[in-house]
Amino acid sequence: MLEETAYDSALARFKHESDVFRELDMGGNLNNRSLQAWMWDWHVQTQPCLQARIKELEEQEKASSKELAVQLSYFLKLLPAEKLVLITILELVNTLATGGYQDGVRTTRLIMTIGRAIEAEHHFQAAKKKQIPILDFKSKAELPTYSVSGYLELHKARVKARLEIEGKEDWMPPWTPEVRARVGAFVVDTLMEQATVINTITVDDKEYEEDHPAFFNTYRYERGFKIGVIKANDVVIQKMSQEPPREHLHPRHLPMLVRPQPWIRHNTGGYLFSNLSVMRMKESNEQNSYLKEADSRGAMELVYAGLDVLGKTPWKINRDLFDVALEVWNKGLGYPGIPPLALEQTIPDPPTNPTDLRAKADYAVAMKRLAQERSAHHSDRCSTNYKMEIARTFLGEKFYFPHNIDFRGRAYPIPPHLNHIGDDLSRGLLMFAEGKPLGQRGIRWLKIHLSNLFGYDKAPFDDRENFATEHLSEIYDSAENPLEGRQWWLKADDPWQCLATCMELRKALESPDPEKYESCLPVHQDGTCNGLQHYAALGGDVTGARQVNLDVTDRPSDVYTYVSEMAKAQINKDAAEGNKFAQMLQGRVNRKIVKQTVMTTVYGVTFIGARDQIHRQLKAIDDFEGMDLYPYANYLAKVVLDCIGTLFKGAKDIQVWLNDCARLITKSIPEDRVRLMFMAEQDSKALPPDMKGRRALQWQADLKGGQEQMTTVVWTTLLGLPIVQPYRKAGRKQILTQLQSVYISDPNQPQAGP
């Protein structure tokens, strides 16, 4: 089983790589061996040292006269040292690969990631040891899910399943952030002490080899703050950039080859053994308590049922598209979504005059920008490599994506690297595993889907169908000769999905009976700025509703274009009145510049957020290169937000009302808490003088608790899901570790103060 053998398989691969290189008599030159062989050597070097350090720590804790808040050795002994080292190596390499090699990874982030991984593996092993059952029940297909009888059947099935595991989950209480940080720091410190690489130095045309640490702890400054980071040796960075990440992909973050376990509780479902919550949250006890309460009342049945439907939908890899993408990747070509092997950059000449401070500053800024581009390019290459290797692994297989939800109730696939809500390449690589006959209207919708992907999506459906019909020659050429032909598909807004649709449409049209052709291609249906649709409906905005297609019109409306036209009109008016910012922006504002700001308006984007969004878009305009664009972004953000407020007046009024409600709610204290504080104050007056001092301290604690426990904004969706806004000022806690002093924010220890 993929989950069950995750770390054992990884360890076996590392050892195999090392043995192969030794058999080839390449063991003496470490740098000629693979990264997997290096990781095996680091594992062998670190394991005995970690065992000795844990034993030494345990003896120190036993001999200590002080009562320790955390017995660290207890948590370190929950897993064998062999597995602790392996988890540390895998998580360190993966974190560096995804976070960028050049700048390293923040120490706090890394040790918390490793601490969570060790905790998760302990829970997984405990689940196996306790024989927690893997339950599988099937809802009666003949009962409508949203009927009363269907709901009761779902509830009865889950209650029965819950009873089967009653009393078998108390063995896995969650670790505190302090425990995770200290455990992670302990094992990382041991690894950095033992893991080495050979660094070759040339002096006077002679090469010398030295053992250098593979990873090291250092600092960098961010916004005036000194931040601890962990970096890899340049030799390791070079090796990681040359080798594919397939061998150290975490198997528990991959799709499943069997149907996911149905969700039967808030923490039981999805992967068979890995312990996951149905809701993604940032370790908030408040959110967790509301979720548990809703789960215990059976209010989550429809949420669970929806996630089960998504999870049991089978997928497969689009082999035809994968072959094209693989050829592009292997040749190192630069295509949309696939960065080229070599990044072309123009290195500026260093300033010739060492006293010219302006030239030196410009040179430093240019070099920093080039370094950022290289880092971003490398991250993009790693991300694409992940997708391609996962797709290669699952070729010819039927697989599934377990799902869970975020705290707002939006469903997401748990595997993060390749899924159906990913980028254009990810979506193009995926197809349904089970096809359906196209029927009478299937060809029409394939053509409409292709037109939408190409970017011709603002016309009536008939025109979009005709667009595809008129371009059948280009469609056939794209499907038959994607890399050597006219490459019409590359002009599309979503080229890889467009190519997949070209291939599918060609197969359907060339089949003996297109209506009976079984297609596996997903055809997308999307709303127009859904948040603004809800606001327009709630606020009775007739004009706004028309712009987000809630009204019947001859052709689809485009709210982003409409807002950009409103902004252009205001800019022209301001320019005529002599506004220098408006004069510079005339003729340069388009749909793309305003789109993100319009989209995020419904999510409460602030003026600063809108300004930053527009600033990023203005930077992409060639005419503005080298200019200070913040004054222009300030002006344009104000214009765009005013236009949105004018167009969606009802939406703006509702947002203001909701903000006022939230402000009042979050300044209130729950009734039960007020009662306790009042009782504490009354009791303190009746105490004898010698007790009042201690009672006063208790009163201060109660008062502080009241400030910390001000009410959170909470509402319940129609599906019974409690939505808890987790935004509190979290208290920071300093923890001394083997690596450095780190600060962690504990969401369950809020700051005092109103």
C-alpha positions in Angstrom: 0.0 0.0 0.0 1.4 3.4 -1.0 0.6 5.1 2.3 1.8 2.2 4.5 5.2 1.7 2.8 6.0 5.4 2.2 9.2 5.9 4.3 10.3 2.2 4.1 10.2 2.4 0.3 12.2 5.7 0.3 14.8 4.2 2.6 15.1 1.2 0.3 15.6 3.4 -2.8 18.3 5.4 -1.1 20.2 2.2 0.0 19.8 0.7 -3.5 21.3 3.8 -5.2 24.2 3.8 -2.8 24.9 0.1 -3.4 24.7 0.6 -7.2 27.3 3.3 -7.2 29.6 1.3 -4.9 29.4 -1.7 -7.3 30.4 0.6 -10.1 33.4 1.7 -8.0 32.1 5.2 -7.8 31.8 5.3 -4.0 35.0 7.2 -3.5 33.8 10.3 -5.4 30.7 11.4 -3.6 29.9 14.2 -6.2 29.6 11.7 -9.0 26.8 9.8 -7.2 23.1 10.5 -7.2 21.3 12.6 -4.7 19.5 9.4 -3.5 22.9 7.9 -2.7 23.9 11.0 -0.8 20.7 10.9 1.2 21.5 7.3 2.2 25.0 8.3 3.4 23.5 11.1 5.4 21.1 8.7 6.9 23.8 6.2 7.9 26.0 9.0 9.4 23.2 10.6 11.4 21.3 7.6 12.8 23.8 6.5 15.4 24.5 10.0 16.5 20.8 10.8 16.9 20.4 7.6 19.0 23.2 8.6 21.3 21.9 12.2 21.6 18.4 11.0 22.5 19.8 8.7 25.1 22.0 11.5 26.5 19.0 13.8 26.6 16.9 11.3 28.4 19.6 10.8 31.1 19.8 14.6 31.5 16.1 15.0 31.9 16.0 12.2 34.6 18.9 13.8 36.5 17.4 17.3 36.3 16.1 18.6 39.6 13.8 21.0 37.8 10.3 20.0 36.8 10.4 20.2 33.0 7.4 21.5 31.1 8.2 19.2 28.2 10.0 15.8 28.4 11.5 16.1 24.9 13.0 12.6 25.0 9.6 11.1 25.3 8.5 12.5 22.0 11.8 11.7 20.3 11.4 8.0 21.3 7.9 7.6 19.8 9.6 6.7 16.5 12.8 4.8 15.9 15.8 7.0 15.2 16.1 5.4 11.7 12.7 6.9 10.8 13.3 10.2 12.5 16.4 10.8 10.3 14.6 9.7 7.2 11.7 12.0 7.8 14.1 14.9 8.5 16.1 14.3 5.3 13.0 14.0 3.1 11.2 17.1 4.6 14.4 19.2 4.4 15.1 18.4 0.8 11.4 18.8 -0.2 11.1 22.1 1.7 14.3 23.5 0.0 13.1 22.2 -3.4 9.7 24.0 -3.1 10.9 27.1 -1.4 13.9 28.0 -3.5 17.5 26.9 -3.1 19.2 30.3 -3.2 17.6 32.0 -0.3 17.2 28.9 1.9 14.2 28.3 4.1 13.3 30.0 7.3 14.4 28.0 10.3 11.1 28.3 12.1 9.1 27.1 9.1 11.4 24.1 8.6 11.5 22.9 12.2 7.7 23.2 12.4 7.3 21.3 9.1 9.5 18.5 10.3 7.8 18.4 13.7 4.4 18.0 12.1 5.7 15.3 9.8 7.1 13.3 12.8 3.8 13.8 14.6 1.8 12.6 11.6 4.0 9.5 11.2 3.6 8.6 14.8 -0.2 8.9 14.5 -0.1 6.8 11.4 1.9 4.1 13.1 -0.4 4.2 16.1 -3.4 3.8 13.8 -1.9 0.6 12.3 -1.0 -0.7 15.8 -4.4 0.0 17.2 -6.1 -1.5 14.1 -8.3 1.4 13.5 -10.7 0.0 10.9 -10.8 1.3 7.3 -14.5 1.6 6.8 -16.3 1.6 3.5 -20.0 2.0 3.2 -22.0 2.9 0.1 -25.0 5.2 0.3 -28.1 3.8 -1.3 -28.0 5.1 -4.9 -31.8 5.0 -5.2 -32.3 7.5 -2.4 -31.9 11.2 -3.3 -29.1 12.7 -1.2 -31.0 15.9 -0.5 -34.3 14.1 0.5 -35.1 13.5 4.2 -34.8 9.8 3.7 -31.5 10.1 2.0 -30.1 12.4 4.7 -31.2 10.0 7.4 -29.6 7.0 5.6 -26.3 9.0 5.4 -26.6 9.9 9.1 -27.4 6.3 10.2 -24.4 4.9 8.2 -22.0 7.4 9.7 -23.3 6.8 13.2 -22.8 3.1 12.8 -19.3 3.6 11.5 -18.6 6.0 14.3 -19.6 3.5 16.9 -17.2 1.0 15.4 -14.3 3.2 16.2 -15.6 4.6 19.5 -12.9 4.8 22.1 -10.0 4.2 19.7 -8.9 7.8 19.0 -7.9 9.0 22.5 -4.3 7.7 21.8 -3.5 10.6 19.5 -3.8 14.0 21.2 -2.3 16.8 19.1 1.2 18.0 19.9 1.7 21.6 21.0 3.6 24.1 18.7 6.4 24.1 21.3 6.8 20.3 21.1 6.8 20.3 17.3 9.4 23.1 17.2 11.7 21.5 19.7 11.5 18.0 18.2 12.1 19.4 14.7 15.0 21.5 15.9 16.6 18.6 17.7 16.7 16.3 14.7 17.6 19.0 12.2 20.6 20.1 14.4 21.8 16.4 14.5 21.5 16.1 10.7 23.4 19.3 10.0 26.1 18.2 12.4 26.6 14.8 10.6 25.6 15.3 6.9 28.6 16.3 4.7 29.5 16.7 1.1 32.9 16.9 -0.7 33.7 20.4 -1.9 36.5 20.7 -4.5 38.7 23.8 -4.3 41.3 24.8 -6.9 44.4 26.5 -5.7 47.3 27.2 -8.1 45.9 24.8 -10.6 45.7 22.0 -8.0 42.4 20.5 -6.8 41.8 19.9 -3.1 38.9 18.1 -1.6 37.3 19.1 1.7 34.4 17.8 3.7 31.8 20.6 4.1 28.5 20.6 5.9 25.7 19.7 3.5 23.4 22.2 5.3 24.1 25.1 7.5 22.3 27.7 9.7 22.7 31.4 8.9 20.8 34.6 9.0 19.3 37.2 6.6 17.6 40.5 7.1 14.0 41.1 6.1 12.4 44.5 6.6 15.0 45.3 9.3 14.4 42.0 11.2 17.1 39.3 11.6 15.7 36.0 10.3 17.3 32.6 10.9 17.5 30.5 7.7 18.8 27.1 6.8 20.6 26.8 3.5 22.1 24.0 1.5 25.7 23.8 0.4 26.3 24.9 -3.2 27.3 21.4 -4.2 23.9 20.1 -2.9 22.1 22.9 -4.7 23.8 22.0 -8.0 22.9 18.3 -7.5 19.3 19.0 -6.6 18.8 21.2 -9.6 20.1 18.5 -11.9 18.1 15.5 -10.6 14.3 15.0 -10.9 12.4 15.0 -7.6 10.5 11.8 -8.3 12.4 9.7 -5.8 11.7 12.0 -2.8 8.1 12.9 -3.5 6.0 12.3 -0.4 3.7 9.3 -1.2 1.1 10.6 1.3 0.6 13.7 -0.8 -0.1 11.7 -4.0 -3.4 10.6 -5.6 -4.8 7.3 -4.4 -5.1 4.0 -6.4 -8.1 2.9 -4.4 -11.2 4.8 -3.5 -10.7 7.2 -0.6 -12.1 6.3 2.8 -15.5 8.0 3.2 -15.6 10.9 5.6 -17.3 9.6 8.7 -16.0 12.1 11.3 -14.3 15.4 11.3 -10.9 13.6 11.4 -11.6 10.3 9.8 -11.8 10.1 6.0 -9.8 10.6 2.8 -6.5 8.7 3.0 -6.8 5.3 4.6 -4.3 5.7 7.4 -2.9 9.3 7.4 -4.7 11.3 10.0 -6.3 14.4 8.3 -8.9 16.9 9.3 -11.9 17.4 7.1 -11.3 21.2 7.4 -8.0 23.0 6.7 -7.4 25.4 9.6 -4.4 26.9 11.3 -4.4 24.9 14.6 -7.3 27.0 16.0 -9.0 25.3 19.0 -11.9 27.6 18.5 -12.6 26.4 14.9 -12.0 22.8 15.9 -14.5 23.0 18.8 -17.2 24.3 16.5 -16.4 21.6 13.9 -16.5 18.8 16.5 -19.9 20.1 17.9 -21.4 20.2 14.4 -20.0 16.7 13.7 -21.4 15.3 17.0 -24.9 16.6 16.2 -24.9 15.0 12.7 -25.0 18.4 11.0 -22.1 17.6 8.7 -23.7 14.8 6.7 -24.2 16.7 3.5 -20.7 18.1 3.6 -19.3 14.7 4.0 -21.5 13.3 1.3 -20.3 16.0 -1.1 -16.6 15.3 -0.4 -17.2 11.6 -0.8 -18.7 12.2 -4.3 -15.7 14.3 -5.3 -13.3 11.7 -3.8 -14.7 8.7 -5.5 -14.6 10.3 -9.0 -11.9 8.3 -10.9 -9.3 10.1 -13.1 -6.6 9.1 -15.5 -3.6 10.8 -17.3 -4.2 12.0 -20.8 -1.5 9.9 -22.5 -1.5 11.9 -25.8 -1.0 15.2 -24.1 1.5 13.8 -21.7 3.7 12.6 -24.7 3.7 16.1 -26.1 4.5 17.7 -22.8 7.2 15.2 -22.1 8.9 15.9 -25.4 8.8 19.6 -24.7 10.3 19.0 -21.2 13.0 16.6 -22.4 14.1 19.0 -25.1 14.4 21.9 -22.6 12.0 24.1 -24.7 10.2 27.0 -23.3 6.4 26.6 -23.7 3.6 28.1 -21.7 3.5 26.4 -18.3 6.9 24.6 -19.0 9.9 26.9 -18.4 13.0 26.3 -20.6 16.0 24.5 -19.3 18.2 27.5 -19.6 17.1 30.9 -18.6 18.3 33.7 -20.9 19.5 36.7 -18.9 21.5 39.8 -19.8 24.0 40.5 -17.0 24.6 44.3 -16.6 28.2 45.6 -16.5 29.4 46.6 -13.1 29.8 50.4 -12.5 33.2 51.6 -13.6 33.3 54.5 -11.1 33.4 53.2 -7.5 32.4 56.6 -6.1 29.2 56.7 -8.1 26.7 55.6 -5.4 23.7 55.9 -7.7 25.3 53.6 -10.3 26.3 51.1 -7.6 22.7 51.1 -6.2 21.2 50.5 -9.6 23.6 47.7 -10.3 22.8 46.1 -6.9 19.0 46.3 -7.7 19.5 44.9 -11.2 21.6 41.9 -9.9 19.0 41.3 -7.1 16.3 41.2 -9.8 18.2 38.7 -11.9 18.8 36.5 -8.8 15.0 36.6 -8.1 14.3 35.7 -11.7 16.7 32.7 -11.5 15.1 31.6 -8.2 11.6 31.9 -9.7 12.7 30.0 -12.8 14.2 27.2 -10.8 11.1 27.0 -8.6 8.9 26.8 -11.8 11.1 24.0 -13.2 10.8 22.1 -9.9 7.1 22.5 -9.9 6.7 21.4 -13.5 9.0 18.4 -12.8 6.8 17.3 -9.9 3.7 17.4 -12.2 5.5 15.4 -15.0 6.9 12.8 -12.6 3.5 12.2 -10.9 1.8 12.0 -14.3 4.5 9.5 -15.5 4.0 7.4 -12.3 0.2 7.2 -12.8 0.2 6.5 -16.6 -2.4 3.8 -17.4 -3.8 3.9 -13.8 -7.2 4.8 -12.5 -6.7 7.1 -9.5 -8.6 9.3 -7.1 -8.2 12.6 -5.3 -9.3 12.7 -1.7 -10.9 16.1 -0.9 -11.3 18.2 2.2 -12.5 21.8 2.7 -11.1 25.1 3.9 -12.6 27.0 6.8 -15.0 28.8 4.4 -16.4 25.5 3.1 -14.6 25.4 -0.3 -13.6 21.9 -1.4 -10.0 21.2 -2.6 -8.1 18.0 -3.6 -5.6 17.1 -0.8 -2.8 16.1 -3.2 -1.2 19.5 -4.0 1.1 18.9 -6.9 -1.1 17.6 -9.7 -4.9 18.0 -9.5 -7.9 19.2 -11.6 -7.9 22.7 -10.1 -4.2 23.3 -10.8 -2.7 25.3 -13.6 -3.3 24.9 -17.3 -0.8 22.0 -17.7 -2.2 20.1 -14.7 -5.8 20.4 -16.1 -4.7 19.4 -19.6 -2.9 16.3 -18.2 -6.1 15.0 -16.5 -9.2 13.2 -17.8 -12.1 11.4 -16.3 -11.3 7.7 -16.1 -14.9 6.8 -17.1 -16.1 8.1 -20.4 -19.7 9.1 -21.4 -21.3 9.1 -24.9 -21.4 12.6 -26.3 -25.0 12.4 -27.4 -26.7 14.9 -29.5 -25.3 18.1 -27.9 -21.8 16.7 -26.9 -20.0 17.9 -30.0 -21.5 21.4 -29.6 -20.2 21.6 -26.0 -16.8 20.4 -27.0 -16.6 23.2 -29.5 -17.9 25.8 -27.0 -15.3 24.5 -24.5 -12.5 24.9 -27.0 -13.6 28.4 -27.8 -13.7 29.3 -24.2 -10.2 27.9 -23.7 -8.9 29.8 -26.7 -10.2 33.1 -25.2 -13.3 33.5 -27.4 -15.6 33.4 -24.4 -17.6 36.6 -24.6 -19.7 35.7 -27.6 -23.1 33.9 -27.6 -22.9 30.1 -27.5 -23.8 29.7 -31.2 -21.0 32.1 -32.2 -18.6 30.1 -30.1 -19.6 26.9 -31.7 -19.2 28.5 -35.1 -15.7 29.7 -34.1 -14.5 26.2 -33.5 -16.2 25.0 -36.8 -14.4 27.7 -38.7 -11.1 26.7 -37.3 -11.3 22.9 -37.8 -8.2 23.0 -40.1 -6.2 24.6 -37.3 -7.7 22.2 -34.8 -6.8 19.1 -36.8 -3.3 20.5 -37.4 -2.8 21.1 -33.7 -4.0 17.6 -32.8 -1.9 15.8 -35.5 1.3 18.0 -35.4 1.4 19.9 -32.1 5.1 20.7 -32.2 5.9 20.7 -35.9 2.7 22.2 -37.3 1.3 25.7 -37.3 0.9 25.5 -33.5 -2.4 27.3 -33.5 -3.1 26.0 -30.0 -0.3 28.1 -28.5 -2.3 31.2 -29.2 -5.0 30.1 -26.7 -5.4 31.6 -23.3 -5.1 28.0 -21.9 -2.9 26.3 -24.5 -2.5 22.8 -22.9 -6.2 22.4 -22.3 -6.9 23.8 -25.7 -4.5 21.1 -27.2 -6.2 18.4 -25.2 -9.6 19.5 -26.5 -8.3 19.7 -30.1 -7.2 16.0 -29.8 -10.5 15.0 -28.3 -12.6 16.8 -30.8 -10.6 15.3 -33.7 -11.1 11.8 -32.3 -14.8 12.4 -31.9 -15.3 13.8 -35.4 -13.4 10.9 -37.0 -15.2 8.2 -35.1 -17.9 6.2 -37.0 -20.7 7.8 -34.9 -19.7 11.0 -33.0 -22.8 10.9 -30.9 -21.7 7.4 -29.5 -18.1 8.5 -29.0 -17.3 8.1 -25.3 -15.4 11.2 -24.2 -13.4 11.5 -21.0 -12.6 15.2 -21.3 -13.9 17.5 -18.6 -15.9 20.5 -20.0 -15.8 23.5 -17.7 -18.8 25.5 -16.6 -18.1 28.7 -14.7 -19.9 31.7 -13.3 -19.1 35.3 -13.9 -17.4 36.8 -10.8 -19.6 34.7 -8.4 -19.1 37.0 -5.4 -20.4 40.0 -7.2 -23.3 37.9 -8.5 -24.4 37.3 -4.9 -23.9 40.9 -3.9 -25.8 42.2 -7.0 -28.7 39.8 -6.2 -28.8 40.7 -2.5 -28.5 44.4 -3.2 -30.9 44.6 -6.1 -28.2 46.2 -8.4 -29.9 46.0 -11.8 -26.9 47.5 -13.7 -24.4 45.4 -11.7 -26.5 42.2 -12.2 -26.4 42.8 -16.0 -22.6 43.0 -16.0 -22.3 39.7 -14.1 -24.8 37.9 -16.4 -27.7 37.7 -14.0 -29.9 39.2 -16.6 -30.8 38.0 -20.1 -28.7 39.7 -22.8 -27.8 39.1 -26.4 -24.2 38.3 -25.5 -22.3 37.6 -22.3 -21.2 40.7 -20.4 -17.7 41.2 -19.2 -17.6 43.1 -15.9 -13.8 43.5 -16.1 -14.0 45.3 -19.5 -16.9 47.4 -18.2 -15.0 48.6 -15.2 -11.9 49.3 -17.3 -14.0 51.4 -19.7 -15.4 53.3 -16.7 -11.9 53.9 -15.4 -10.7 55.1 -18.8 -13.5 57.6 -19.0 -12.6 59.0 -15.5 -8.9 59.0 -16.5 -9.6 61.0 -19.6 -11.7 63.5 -17.6 -8.9 63.9 -15.0 -6.3 64.2 -17.7 -8.2 67.1 -19.3 -8.2 68.8 -16.0 -4.4 68.6 -15.8 -3.8 65.5 -13.6 -0.3 64.4 -14.4 -0.9 60.8 -13.3 -4.0 60.5 -15.5 -2.1 62.0 -18.5 0.6 59.3 -18.1 -2.0 56.5 -17.8 -4.1 57.6 -20.8 -4.4 54.7 -23.3 -2.6 52.2 -21.0 -5.4 51.0 -18.8 -7.0 47.7 -20.0 -9.0 44.8 -18.7 -6.0 42.9 -17.4 -4.9 45.8 -15.1 -8.2 46.0 -13.3 -9.3 42.3 -13.3 -7.7 41.2 -10.1 -8.9 44.2 -8.2 -12.5 43.6 -9.4 -12.3 39.9 -8.5 -11.0 40.5 -5.0 -13.4 43.4 -4.1 -15.9 40.8 -2.8 -13.2 39.4 -0.5 -12.7 42.8 1.2 -9.6 43.9 -0.7 -8.2 47.1 1.0 -6.9 50.2 -0.8 -3.3 49.1 -0.1 -4.1 45.6 -1.5 -5.7 47.1 -4.6 -2.7 49.5 -5.1 -0.2 46.6 -4.9 -2.2 44.6 -7.4 -2.3 47.4 -9.9 1.3 48.2 -9.2 2.3 44.7 -10.3 0.4 45.1 -13.5 1.9 48.5 -14.3 5.4 47.1 -13.8 4.7 44.7 -16.8 4.3 47.7 -19.2 7.5 48.4 -21.1 6.9 52.2 -21.2 7.1 52.3 -17.4 10.3 50.5 -16.9 12.6 52.1 -14.4 9.9 54.5 -13.1 8.5 54.9 -9.6 5.0 53.6 -10.2 3.5 53.8 -6.7 2.1 57.3 -7.2 0.4 56.1 -10.4 -0.8 52.9 -8.7 -2.2 55.0 -5.9 -4.2 57.1 -8.3 -5.5 54.2 -10.4 -6.5 52.1 -7.4 -8.7 55.0 -6.2 -10.2 55.4 -9.6 -10.9 51.6 -10.0 -12.4 51.2 -6.5 -14.6 54.3 -7.1 -15.8 52.7 -10.4 -16.6 49.4 -8.6 -18.5 51.3 -5.8 -20.5 53.2 -8.4 -21.4 50.1 -10.5 -22.1 47.9 -7.5 -23.6 50.4 -5.0 -25.8 47.7 -3.3 -22.8 45.4 -2.9 -20.7 48.2 -1.4 -23.5 49.1 1.1 -23.8 45.4 2.1 -20.1 45.2 2.6 -20.1 48.3 4.9 -23.0 46.8 6.9 -21.2 43.4 7.2 -18.1 45.2 8.4 -20.1 47.2 11.0 -21.6 43.9 12.2 -18.2 42.2 12.5 -16.8 45.2 14.3 -19.5 45.1 16.9 -19.4 41.3 17.3 -15.6 41.2 17.8 -15.8 43.8 20.5 -18.3 41.8 22.5 -17.7 39.2 25.2 -19.7 36.0 25.4 -22.4 36.1 28.0 -21.1 33.2 30.0 -17.7 34.9 30.3 -19.2 38.1 31.5 -21.1 36.2 34.2 -17.9 34.6 35.4 -16.1 37.9 35.6 -19.0 39.5 37.5 -19.1 36.6 40.0 -15.4 36.8 40.5 -15.6 40.5 41.3 -18.5 40.0 43.7 -16.7 37.1 45.4 -13.5 39.2 45.9 -15.4 41.8 48.0 -16.5 39.2 50.6 -13.0 37.6 51.1 -10.9 38.2 54.3 -7.9 40.6 53.8 -5.3 37.8 53.7 -7.1 36.2 50.7 -7.8 39.3 48.7 -4.3 39.5 47.2 -4.6 36.1 45.6 -8.1 36.8 44.6 -7.0 40.0 43.0 -4.6 38.0 40.9 -7.4 35.7 39.8 -9.6 38.7 39.0 -6.8 40.1 36.8 -6.5 36.7 35.0 -10.3 36.6 34.5 -10.3 40.1 33.1 -7.4 39.3 30.8 -9.2 36.1 29.7 -12.3 38.2 28.9 -10.3 40.4 26.6 -8.8 37.4 24.9 -12.1 35.6 24.5 -14.0 38.4 22.7 -16.5 36.9 20.3 -15.5 35.5 16.9 -17.6 36.1 13.8 -19.4 32.8 13.2 -22.2 31.7 10.9 -23.6 28.4 9.7 -24.1 27.5 6.0 -27.2 25.9 4.6 -25.3 22.6 4.6 -24.8 22.8 8.3 -21.1 23.8 8.2 -20.0 26.3 10.9 -17.8 29.0 9.5 -15.5 30.5 12.2 -13.4 33.5 11.3 -10.0 32.6 12.8 -8.6 36.1 12.8 -7.1 36.9 16.3 -3.9 38.6 17.4 -1.9 35.6 18.3 0.6 35.8 21.1 4.3 35.1 20.2 6.3 32.7 22.2 10.0 32.4 22.3 11.5 28.9 22.3 15.1 28.0 22.8 16.2 25.2 20.5 19.5 23.5 19.6 19.6 25.7 16.4 18.6 29.1 17.6 16.0 31.0 19.6 12.8 30.9 17.6 9.5 32.7 17.9 6.3 30.9 17.1 2.8 32.3 17.0 0.3 30.1 19.0 -3.2 30.8 17.8 -4.6 29.4 21.0 -2.6 31.9 23.2 -4.1 35.3 22.0 -2.5 38.6 23.0 -4.1 40.5 25.8 -5.9 43.7 25.1 -9.1 44.7 23.4 
